[in-house]
Amino acid sequence: MEFPEFDGRVIKPNNADYQEECYQYASSSYLDDGIIQPAAIIKAANENDVIKAINYARDNGIAVAVRTGGHQYSGASSTNGKNIQLDLSQTYMYKDPVKDFENFKWNNPDCTSVTVGVSFTLGEFNAKLREKNRFVPHGQCQYVNLGGHIQTGGYGQLARSFGLLSDYVEKFRIITVYDKVTKARWVYKDYKDMSEDEKKDITEDENNDLFFAVLGGSPGNFGVLTHVTLHVFKDQDYPNSRGLRAAYPFDRQRLKDLLDIMVNKMVDDDEFPADYDYCISVLDEPPFTTYEITYDMKYDRKEGQPQVTWPPMIVIFVQWANLQGDKQTYDSTFIDSILEAAGGKDQGIIQVSDKECTPLSTLTGHWIVPITREFKLPYFKRTYSSNASSQRLREFKWTDWVSDRIEEGCSGSVNALSSQIEAQGSNLSAQFQHFGGSRSRFYQNGNNSPTSFSWRDTRLGCTLDAFYYSYQQDVAKNWVKKNDDEGVGNSDARFCEDDRRVLWGSHDLDLSAAHRYYYDSEEKYDRLCNIKQTFDPSGVFTPNRFCIGLEPEVPSAEKRKIKPLLSAEDKFWKMASMESKVGKPVPLWNTWRA
């Protein structure tokens, strides 16, 4: 494949560092699918590289997968076949205040509007805002980059009190291939704010369609996002704000009691004040040591990341935003009830206390987790959304059920006589968050929104992820399948009668076949497909199945077959006939030496 000259690197499969450069969060979970194997990775040094890559793809009938951070859980920020990956992780950064001023600049004296490049990580972005005592709602993962985060909503700890990060996009800049012309243009939340020169480039309907599609359609499907202008908030407008971050040993009853508060106090009260956000995270791993070197251990080498460890634990995040400012005073009753359910302050570690004021720009930093992934292992990812009432959740005993599922998922025991593992648990990561209520900004901002994000009537969000070593794979898969079968998608489901998913937590790469789970109406999905056809008719930004507007894939006869399991003898002789390849596993007997 002959490429034009780029200022940045072009990395091909025959390069020694290809596997390391194409590695991303989803790589190990989809190795067998071969979907994260681009024909080339173009690490764009500047916008000229971006446009060259797009034009090359357009002229040669191939597609471009756009990657800023690569945290997309089903691998949709990569591609395979003849397609290329455009890596923007360093393209729109802020390193030099003179050279890179366009990639981070305050737009008004009040510092309530900022324009930022998509290559910033959340940790970097949060730190830049904090310099001015400013904040905006965003997610928890320090190494997620803004490009994908904004296009999938920007879910985070301030969701009830402020909504999604994407709710505060005033405009964005995107490079599209429109009428066979590759061009960058600004797209506005309100077309009236455009200059007359900008209006010459795009009609009002085209502007509104692109704003709707890019924010909530499917990330990277309509063009290359380069910059966003955001409205941000001032600490001084929310004085006396409070927060709680506390860690407790995992205990099944403790988790249930904490979830009961979420259901019985928050979900049960539709008028619950929007000032409060409440989230519970669970991290667990079975009590066994393994010496397996996983794919992620080999390639996840984020510089500066601390090496961390933890016991099975529950982490509590609570926040009071003081949305009315000086008009109200803080009442600790709600947070006190959470601490009581957890067993009191002496039973855990309190790292951020509600007993003193903490500015919101500082709290948003406290909510960020400074690691790339919970475990350096492949996973089965599940994020569910529910609009179930508290009455239904109690009737189906959801808090009991999900607490039992987590306890069962991480359980394991060793036979003292044989030292054999009797029950194989998984490494679990779970999170529960309340989004709903009539006063919730997550809900209110969704009414008549110019974006296409779905499920804004969500009351609860629930993530249940199983990470696994090779010996745990079947157990982890079965655990997740049982959660699917019992938790969502049927009249007896414990969490939600419908299967409702979010783009950032995807676990099915065929978006067209699964679109009813990601979009809350057929009309919305049809509109997105029409916009896709207008702005990307030749499929330059259709690098995989997680794209708008494709016909559902019909499995081949081979894929539909259930392959029989090999006997131990067949496995032995199949391995004996394996060809020796660099970087691939070798049979045990080949490691013995005389």
C-alpha distance (Angstrom), angle and dihedral (degrees) to the residues before:
residue distance angle dihedral
M1 . . .
E2 3.81 . .
F3 3.78 114.2 .
P4 3.79 131.7 -169.5
E5 3.79 117.7 -108.1
F6 3.81 112.2 -76.8
D7 3.79 128.2 -167.4
G8 3.80 88.5 -142.4
R9 3.80 127.8 57.3
V10 3.79 125.4 -76.1
I11 3.80 110.3 -152.6
K12 3.79 119.8 -165.0
P13 3.82 132.2 -174.3
N14 3.81 91.4 -97.7
N15 3.82 92.1 58.7
A16 3.80 114.8 104.1
D17 3.81 92.8 -126.9
Y18 3.81 96.9 44.0
Q19 3.82 95.6 110.1
E20 3.77 91.9 48.0
E21 3.82 92.8 48.1
C22 3.81 95.6 47.5
Y23 3.81 92.3 44.6
Q24 3.79 114.3 114.3
Y25 3.78 138.5 159.1
A26 3.81 95.2 -77.1
S27 3.81 97.5 41.8
S28 3.80 100.5 100.4
S29 3.81 93.5 42.8
Y30 3.82 92.3 56.5
L31 3.80 103.0 33.7
D32 3.79 93.4 119.9
D33 3.82 91.3 51.2
G34 3.81 93.4 57.8
I35 3.82 92.1 -144.3
I36 3.81 96.1 131.5
Q37 3.80 98.1 61.7
P38 3.83 109.6 101.4
A39 3.81 119.0 -172.2
A40 3.80 86.0 -123.9
I41 3.78 139.9 -4.6
I42 3.78 115.8 -138.0
K43 3.78 111.5 -160.4
A44 3.76 97.6 -160.0
A45 3.81 113.4 -141.6
N46 3.80 93.5 -170.8
E47 3.77 143.1 -7.6
N48 3.79 92.4 -83.5
D49 3.83 87.0 64.6
V50 3.81 90.6 49.7
I51 3.81 93.0 53.5
K52 3.82 92.3 44.5
A53 3.81 90.6 53.0
I54 3.80 92.9 48.6
N55 3.81 92.4 47.9
Y56 3.80 91.4 47.5
A57 3.79 90.5 53.0
R58 3.81 92.5 46.2
D59 3.82 93.6 48.9
N60 3.81 94.1 46.2
G61 3.80 99.1 43.5
I62 3.80 96.3 -116.0
A63 3.81 132.4 120.5
V64 3.79 136.6 -114.5
A65 3.81 124.8 -135.5
V66 3.80 110.7 -157.5
R67 3.78 118.7 -143.4
T68 3.79 128.1 -178.3
G69 3.80 101.0 159.5
G70 3.78 106.1 -11.5
H71 3.81 98.6 -130.7
Q72 3.81 94.2 133.0
Y73 3.80 103.1 130.4
S74 3.81 98.2 -144.1
G75 3.81 94.7 44.6
A76 3.81 96.5 -107.7
S77 3.82 92.8 142.0
S78 3.79 87.7 70.7
T79 3.79 136.4 51.2
N80 3.81 144.8 -167.6
G81 3.82 142.4 -145.7
K82 3.81 113.2 47.4
N83 3.80 92.6 -25.8
I84 3.80 123.6 113.0
Q85 3.78 134.7 -137.4
L86 3.78 119.2 -132.8
D87 3.80 108.4 -151.1
L88 3.82 112.5 -156.1
S89 3.80 97.0 171.1
Q90 3.82 91.7 117.3
T91 3.81 102.0 20.7
Y92 3.80 103.6 88.2
M93 3.80 100.0 29.9
Y94 3.79 131.3 135.0
K95 3.80 110.8 -126.3
D96 3.79 104.4 130.9
P97 3.85 120.7 39.4
V98 3.82 91.2 -146.8
K99 3.80 101.2 39.4
D100 3.81 98.0 35.6
F101 3.81 102.3 32.7
E102 3.82 91.5 122.4
N103 3.82 89.6 61.6
F104 3.81 93.7 62.1
K105 3.78 123.0 16.9
W106 3.78 137.3 145.1
N107 3.79 110.6 -126.1
N108 3.81 101.9 -159.2
P109 3.83 138.9 29.9
D110 3.82 89.8 -110.7
C111 3.83 91.1 58.8
T112 3.80 92.7 -134.1
S113 3.81 94.8 123.0
V114 3.80 122.7 56.1
T115 3.80 133.9 175.5
V116 3.79 115.2 -149.2
G117 3.80 137.6 177.3
V118 3.81 118.9 -115.1
S119 3.83 94.1 -121.9
F120 3.81 94.0 75.6
T121 3.79 116.4 109.7
L122 3.80 116.3 -133.8
G123 3.79 89.9 -110.0
E124 3.81 92.2 54.6
F125 3.80 93.0 43.5
N126 3.80 93.0 48.8
A127 3.80 91.0 50.5
K128 3.82 92.3 51.0
L129 3.82 91.9 51.7
R130 3.80 91.8 47.0
E131 3.83 89.9 59.0
K132 3.82 86.0 71.1
N133 3.83 96.5 34.8
R134 3.79 89.3 -108.5
F135 3.80 131.3 136.8
V136 3.78 143.7 175.3
P137 3.82 130.2 -172.9
H138 3.80 114.3 -87.7
G139 3.80 142.5 144.4
Q140 3.79 133.4 -74.4
C141 3.80 104.2 -117.3
Q142 3.80 111.2 100.5
Y143 3.81 95.6 -157.2
V144 3.81 98.6 47.6
N145 3.81 109.9 112.0
L146 3.78 123.8 -132.8
G147 3.82 97.7 -119.0
G148 3.79 97.6 68.8
H149 3.81 94.3 28.1
I150 3.80 93.3 59.7
Q151 3.81 93.9 45.1
T152 3.82 91.1 53.3
G153 3.80 95.7 45.8
G154 3.78 108.2 -94.9
Y155 3.80 96.8 -108.7
G156 3.79 113.5 -165.4
Q157 3.79 151.1 136.5
L158 3.82 95.7 -62.8
A159 3.80 94.5 56.1
R160 3.81 98.1 118.1
S161 3.78 96.1 39.7
F162 3.82 97.6 42.9
G163 3.83 110.4 2.8
L164 3.79 126.9 -133.4
L165 3.79 127.0 -18.3
S166 3.81 87.9 -120.8
D167 3.82 90.7 59.1
Y168 3.81 86.9 72.8
V169 3.80 99.3 52.1
E170 3.81 107.2 123.0
K171 3.80 93.8 -178.9
F172 3.77 140.4 -24.3
R173 3.77 136.8 -152.0
I174 3.80 117.7 -129.3
I175 3.81 135.8 176.6
T176 3.79 110.2 -138.2
V177 3.80 137.7 174.9
Y178 3.78 100.3 -128.9
D179 3.80 122.6 164.6
K180 3.83 85.9 -4.8
V181 3.81 90.1 -61.9
T182 3.80 120.4 119.3
K183 3.77 106.7 -143.1
A184 3.81 141.8 153.0
R185 3.78 118.2 -129.3
W186 3.79 139.0 167.1
V187 3.79 117.5 -115.1
Y188 3.82 117.7 -159.3
K189 3.76 134.9 -149.8
D190 3.80 86.8 -140.6
Y191 3.80 114.8 32.4
K192 3.80 89.7 -155.6
D193 3.81 89.6 69.8
M194 3.81 91.6 63.9
S195 3.77 121.8 104.8
E196 3.78 118.0 -117.6
D197 3.80 90.4 -109.5
E198 3.82 90.9 53.3
K199 3.79 90.8 50.1
K200 3.80 89.6 59.3
D201 3.81 88.4 67.1
I202 3.80 98.7 51.2
T203 3.79 138.4 19.4
E204 3.79 122.5 -126.3
D205 3.82 91.9 -107.6
E206 3.81 92.1 49.2
N207 3.80 91.1 48.4
N208 3.79 93.4 49.5
D209 3.80 92.2 45.6
L210 3.82 93.1 51.9
F211 3.81 93.0 46.5
F212 3.80 89.6 50.5
A213 3.81 94.4 46.2
V214 3.80 102.4 42.1
L215 3.83 92.5 48.7
G216 3.78 101.6 59.1
G217 3.81 104.3 -6.4
S218 3.77 106.7 95.0
P219 3.82 122.2 -56.2
G220 3.80 116.1 -100.0
N221 3.83 94.1 4.8
F222 3.80 98.0 113.1
G223 3.79 105.0 35.4
V224 3.79 143.9 -55.9
L225 3.78 113.9 -53.8
T226 3.82 109.7 -146.5
H227 3.83 108.6 167.2
V228 3.79 139.8 8.2
T229 3.78 131.9 -160.9
L230 3.80 112.3 -144.8
H231 3.77 136.1 -170.7
V232 3.81 107.9 -130.3
F233 3.81 133.4 -170.0
K234 3.81 134.6 -119.5
D235 3.80 122.7 -126.3
Q236 3.78 90.7 -139.5
D237 3.82 91.5 65.3
Y238 3.83 90.2 60.4
P239 3.82 104.0 43.9
N240 3.78 122.7 178.8
S241 3.83 93.6 22.9
R242 3.81 115.3 169.4
G243 3.77 138.4 -157.4
L244 3.78 142.7 -176.7
R245 3.78 127.7 -153.5
A246 3.78 114.3 173.2
A247 3.81 135.6 162.7
Y248 3.81 124.1 -148.6
P249 3.79 134.0 177.2
F250 3.78 111.4 -94.1
D251 3.77 113.3 -97.5
R252 3.77 125.2 163.4
Q253 3.83 94.4 -135.9
R254 3.81 92.5 45.3
L255 3.81 90.1 54.3
K256 3.80 92.6 48.3
D257 3.82 92.1 49.5
L258 3.80 91.4 50.8
L259 3.82 91.5 48.1
D260 3.80 90.7 48.1
I261 3.81 88.9 60.9
M262 3.81 89.4 53.1
V263 3.81 91.5 51.1
N264 3.82 101.6 35.8
K265 3.80 99.4 39.8
M266 3.82 105.2 28.4
V267 3.81 108.8 24.8
D268 3.82 90.1 38.1
D269 3.81 92.7 55.2
D270 3.80 111.5 61.0
E271 3.82 88.8 -172.8
F272 3.80 94.6 53.2
P273 3.84 107.0 145.0
A274 3.80 115.1 -92.5
D275 3.82 89.8 -137.6
Y276 3.81 90.3 83.3
D277 3.80 128.2 80.9
Y278 3.80 119.1 178.8
C279 3.79 126.8 -174.8
I280 3.81 133.5 168.3
S281 3.80 123.7 -159.8
V282 3.80 125.9 -168.9
L283 3.80 124.4 -163.2
D284 3.75 119.0 -176.5
E285 3.77 141.1 161.0
P286 3.81 132.8 179.9
P287 3.81 120.0 -100.5
F288 3.80 96.1 -108.5
T289 3.79 130.6 106.3
T290 3.78 119.3 -139.8
Y291 3.78 128.9 -176.7
E292 3.80 95.3 -153.0
I293 3.82 112.6 134.9
T294 3.77 104.6 -143.6
Y295 3.80 129.8 -153.8
D296 3.80 89.7 -109.9
M297 3.79 93.2 51.7
K298 3.79 87.5 55.1
Y299 3.80 99.2 47.4
D300 3.82 108.3 22.7
R301 3.80 97.3 92.9
K302 3.77 106.1 149.4
E303 3.80 107.2 173.9
G304 3.78 116.7 -121.0
Q305 3.78 94.2 14.0
P306 3.80 112.0 139.5
Q307 3.78 120.0 -125.0
V308 3.79 103.8 -116.9
T309 3.76 136.9 -177.8
W310 3.78 135.9 -176.6
P311 3.78 142.7 -177.4
P312 3.81 121.2 -124.2
M313 3.80 100.6 -65.9
I314 3.79 150.6 158.2
V315 3.81 119.4 -129.9
I316 3.80 118.4 -160.8
F317 3.82 123.3 -156.4
V318 3.81 118.9 -173.5
Q319 3.77 128.8 166.0
W320 3.78 137.6 -175.2
A321 3.80 109.2 -162.3
N322 3.83 99.9 -173.5
L323 3.80 93.0 -136.8
Q324 3.82 92.8 -177.3
G325 3.79 94.4 53.9
D326 3.79 115.6 -157.3
K327 3.80 91.4 3.7
Q328 3.81 94.5 79.1
T329 3.79 139.9 41.2
Y330 3.78 128.5 -142.3
D331 3.81 119.5 -94.0
S332 3.82 113.5 -166.7
T333 3.83 95.8 -162.3
F334 3.80 96.2 105.1
I335 3.80 96.5 47.0
D336 3.81 90.0 42.6
S337 3.81 89.0 57.7
I338 3.81 90.1 52.0
L339 3.80 92.0 50.6
E340 3.79 90.1 48.4
A341 3.82 91.4 51.3
A342 3.80 89.3 50.2
G343 3.80 90.3 54.8
G344 3.78 101.0 -97.6
K345 3.77 132.8 -69.8
D346 3.80 92.7 -72.9
Q347 3.82 92.1 62.0
G348 3.80 94.5 60.7
I349 3.79 145.4 18.1
I350 3.80 118.1 -86.1
Q351 3.80 110.6 -157.1
V352 3.81 99.6 168.3
S353 3.80 116.8 29.8
D354 3.79 129.2 -157.6
K355 3.81 89.2 -146.9
E356 3.78 89.4 88.4
C357 3.80 134.0 39.0
T358 3.81 116.9 -96.4
P359 3.84 117.7 -174.4
L360 3.80 114.8 -120.1
S361 3.81 92.5 -121.1
T362 3.82 86.5 59.8
L363 3.81 94.6 43.0
T364 3.80 91.9 54.3
G365 3.81 86.8 57.6
H366 3.81 91.3 49.0
W367 3.80 90.1 55.0
I368 3.85 93.3 56.6
V369 3.81 116.6 100.7
P370 3.84 110.4 -142.1
I371 3.82 98.9 -143.2
T372 3.81 133.5 84.7
R373 3.81 95.5 -132.5
E374 3.79 138.9 0.6
F375 3.80 94.4 -121.4
K376 3.80 130.7 10.3
L377 3.79 89.7 -124.9
P378 3.81 139.8 98.7
Y379 3.79 114.4 -93.8
F380 3.77 149.9 -167.4
K381 3.81 105.5 -124.4
R382 3.81 124.5 -150.5
T383 3.80 129.4 170.6
Y384 3.79 116.5 171.0
S385 3.80 130.8 -171.5
S386 3.80 123.1 -154.2
N387 3.78 135.2 -168.2
A388 3.82 91.9 -177.8
S389 3.79 117.8 140.0
S390 3.79 121.7 -117.4
Q391 3.80 87.9 -111.4
R392 3.80 91.6 58.1
L393 3.80 93.1 43.9
R394 3.81 89.8 52.7
E395 3.80 93.0 44.2
F396 3.80 91.3 54.2
K397 3.83 91.4 40.0
W398 3.79 92.1 -127.8
T399 3.82 96.2 169.1
D400 3.82 90.4 53.1
W401 3.78 92.5 45.2
V402 3.80 97.5 48.6
S403 3.82 92.8 43.7
D404 3.80 88.5 52.6
R405 3.81 91.3 47.5
I406 3.81 92.0 54.1
E407 3.78 93.1 45.9
E408 3.80 90.1 49.1
G409 3.80 93.3 44.6
C410 3.77 95.1 58.8
S411 3.80 98.5 36.1
G412 3.77 122.2 120.1
S413 3.76 139.4 154.5
V414 3.78 138.2 -168.3
N415 3.80 124.9 -137.6
A416 3.82 104.5 -125.2
L417 3.80 92.8 -147.9
S418 3.77 100.7 46.8
S419 3.84 99.2 22.9
Q420 3.81 86.1 -135.8
I421 3.79 122.1 144.5
E422 3.80 105.5 -108.8
A423 3.80 97.4 -173.9
Q424 3.79 123.6 21.8
G425 3.76 115.4 -146.8
S426 3.78 127.6 -172.6
N427 3.78 134.9 -124.8
L428 3.80 102.4 -100.7
S429 3.76 133.9 -159.1
A430 3.79 117.1 -176.3
Q431 3.78 134.5 170.9
F432 3.79 133.9 -175.0
Q433 3.79 125.0 -169.2
H434 3.78 136.7 173.6
F435 3.82 114.5 -132.9
G436 3.77 105.2 160.0
G437 3.76 147.8 87.9
S438 3.77 132.2 96.1
R439 3.81 90.9 -88.9
S440 3.80 95.2 49.4
R441 3.82 114.1 116.9
F442 3.81 88.0 -146.9
Y443 3.80 87.4 62.7
Q444 3.82 98.4 35.4
N445 3.81 95.0 47.9
G446 3.80 88.7 53.7
N447 3.80 92.7 61.8
N448 3.81 109.1 100.2
S449 3.80 89.9 -11.6
P450 3.83 117.0 173.0
T451 3.83 87.8 -139.3
S452 3.82 129.0 80.4
F453 3.82 100.6 -128.4
S454 3.79 111.0 138.8
W455 3.81 138.5 -146.2
R456 3.81 96.2 38.9
D457 3.81 87.6 156.3
T458 3.83 88.5 69.3
R459 3.78 114.8 138.7
L460 3.81 98.8 179.6
G461 3.77 135.0 19.4
C462 3.79 120.3 -157.6
T463 3.81 129.1 -172.4
L464 3.81 119.3 -169.5
D465 3.81 111.6 177.0
A466 3.79 126.6 175.2
F467 3.82 117.7 -158.6
Y468 3.79 116.7 -170.1
Y469 3.77 148.2 -170.8
S470 3.79 114.2 -137.5
Y471 3.80 92.6 -92.9
Q472 3.84 90.2 54.3
Q473 3.81 99.3 48.6
D474 3.80 99.8 100.3
V475 3.80 92.8 43.1
A476 3.82 91.5 49.4
K477 3.81 92.1 47.2
N478 3.79 92.4 50.4
W479 3.80 91.5 46.7
V480 3.80 91.4 54.3
K481 3.81 92.9 44.3
K482 3.80 90.5 54.6
N483 3.81 89.5 50.4
D484 3.81 88.8 52.3
D485 3.80 93.7 47.0
E486 3.79 96.8 45.3
G487 3.79 101.7 28.3
V488 3.81 107.9 50.7
G489 3.77 145.6 6.8
N490 3.82 104.9 44.7
S491 3.79 140.4 69.6
D492 3.81 92.2 -100.6
A493 3.80 96.0 45.3
R494 3.78 114.0 135.8
F495 3.83 97.8 -142.0
C496 3.80 107.9 26.1
E497 3.78 136.1 -6.3
D498 3.81 89.2 -138.8
D499 3.80 130.1 54.4
R500 3.81 102.0 -120.9
R501 3.82 120.3 175.5
V502 3.79 138.7 179.2
L503 3.80 126.0 -133.4
W504 3.79 95.5 -121.1
G505 3.81 92.0 52.9
S506 3.80 96.3 46.3
H507 3.78 121.5 153.1
D508 3.79 102.0 172.9
L509 3.80 116.8 69.4
D510 3.83 95.0 -162.3
L511 3.80 97.5 82.8
S512 3.81 95.9 174.6
A513 3.80 92.8 54.9
A514 3.81 91.8 45.0
H515 3.81 99.6 35.7
R516 3.81 94.0 115.9
Y517 3.82 87.7 67.5
Y518 3.82 94.1 52.7
Y519 3.82 102.5 37.6
D520 3.78 124.3 52.8
S521 3.81 97.3 -143.7
E522 3.79 139.4 28.5
E523 3.80 88.8 -133.5
K524 3.80 90.4 59.9
Y525 3.79 92.8 48.5
D526 3.83 92.1 47.1
R527 3.80 90.6 51.4
L528 3.82 90.1 50.8
C529 3.80 90.8 50.6
N530 3.80 90.8 52.1
I531 3.81 91.7 49.4
K532 3.79 89.6 49.1
Q533 3.79 90.3 52.9
T534 3.80 90.6 51.0
F535 3.79 98.5 48.0
D536 3.82 101.2 30.7
P537 3.83 107.6 24.5
S538 3.81 93.8 149.8
G539 3.82 94.5 49.8
V540 3.80 98.9 -117.4
F541 3.82 87.1 148.4
T542 3.80 96.7 41.0
P543 3.83 101.5 94.9
N544 3.83 99.3 147.2
R545 3.80 144.5 2.6
F546 3.82 94.6 -80.0
C547 3.79 90.1 84.2
I548 3.78 136.7 110.6
G549 3.80 119.4 -104.6
L550 3.81 104.4 19.4
E551 3.77 122.5 134.5
P552 3.82 109.9 -109.3
E553 3.77 111.5 -94.5
V554 3.80 115.8 -110.0
P555 3.81 109.3 -142.5
S556 3.77 114.3 -121.5
A557 3.78 119.7 -116.9
E558 3.79 87.8 -105.4
K559 3.80 92.0 54.9
R560 3.81 91.9 48.1
K561 3.79 92.7 55.7
I562 3.77 118.6 96.4
K563 3.76 104.0 -130.3
P564 3.82 113.5 -137.0
L565 3.77 117.5 -120.0
L566 3.79 114.7 -106.3
S567 3.78 118.9 -116.8
A568 3.80 118.9 -117.4
E569 3.81 89.7 -104.0
D570 3.82 93.0 50.1
K571 3.79 90.9 48.4
F572 3.80 89.9 50.5
W573 3.80 95.0 53.6
K574 3.80 93.6 40.4
M575 3.80 88.9 56.1
A576 3.80 90.6 45.2
S577 3.81 89.5 59.0
M578 3.85 94.8 48.3
E579 3.77 116.5 126.4
S580 3.78 114.5 -122.0
K581 3.81 109.7 -114.7
V582 3.79 129.8 176.6
G583 3.80 111.3 -103.4
K584 3.82 93.9 13.4
P585 3.82 125.1 110.3
V586 3.80 116.8 -92.2
P587 3.82 127.3 -148.2
L588 3.78 114.1 -94.3
W589 3.81 94.3 -115.8
N590 3.81 90.4 59.7
T591 3.80 89.1 63.4
W592 3.82 94.7 59.8
R593 3.76 118.4 98.1
A594 3.81 130.3 -167.1
